[in-house]
Amino acid sequence: MPKMKTRKSAAKRYRVTGTGKVKYKKQGSRHILTKKTTKRKRNLRHSGVLSDPETKKARIMLPYKF
């Protein structure tokens, strides 16, 4: 049986933690930062965690990370 292919776009966006959760960097922190509040920019710095249904989709795209 041939190897499964990893979706490279997903591999660049997501990281799997030791407990199996999927981390990602939040969007919206690249440009047009002057109109965003300091609190909003500060919260965008922290990484987010995918929900359970989204994690199942990520498992399909990242077969060798889990």
Contacts in CASP RR format, 6 or more apart in sequence:
PFRMAT RR
TARGET T0000
AUTHOR 0000-0000-0000
METHOD contacts of the structure
MODEL  1
MPKMKTRKSAAKRYRVTGTGKVKYKKQGSRHILTKKTTKRKRNLRHSGVL
SDPETKKARIMLPYKF
4 63 0 8 1.000
4 64 0 8 1.000
6 61 0 8 1.000
6 62 0 8 1.000
6 63 0 8 1.000
6 64 0 8 1.000
6 65 0 8 1.000
7 61 0 8 1.000
7 62 0 8 1.000
10 58 0 8 1.000
10 61 0 8 1.000
10 62 0 8 1.000
11 61 0 8 1.000
11 62 0 8 1.000
11 65 0 8 1.000
13 24 0 8 1.000
13 25 0 8 1.000
14 22 0 8 1.000
14 23 0 8 1.000
14 24 0 8 1.000
14 50 0 8 1.000
14 58 0 8 1.000
14 62 0 8 1.000
14 65 0 8 1.000
15 22 0 8 1.000
15 23 0 8 1.000
15 24 0 8 1.000
16 22 0 8 1.000
16 23 0 8 1.000
16 62 0 8 1.000
16 65 0 8 1.000
16 66 0 8 1.000
17 23 0 8 1.000
20 55 0 8 1.000
20 66 0 8 1.000
21 49 0 8 1.000
21 50 0 8 1.000
21 55 0 8 1.000
22 49 0 8 1.000
22 50 0 8 1.000
22 54 0 8 1.000
22 55 0 8 1.000
22 58 0 8 1.000
23 47 0 8 1.000
23 48 0 8 1.000
23 49 0 8 1.000
23 50 0 8 1.000
24 47 0 8 1.000
24 48 0 8 1.000
24 49 0 8 1.000
24 50 0 8 1.000
25 47 0 8 1.000
25 48 0 8 1.000
26 43 0 8 1.000
26 44 0 8 1.000
26 46 0 8 1.000
26 47 0 8 1.000
26 48 0 8 1.000
28 44 0 8 1.000
29 41 0 8 1.000
29 44 0 8 1.000
29 45 0 8 1.000
33 41 0 8 1.000
50 58 0 8 1.000
59 66 0 8 1.000
END
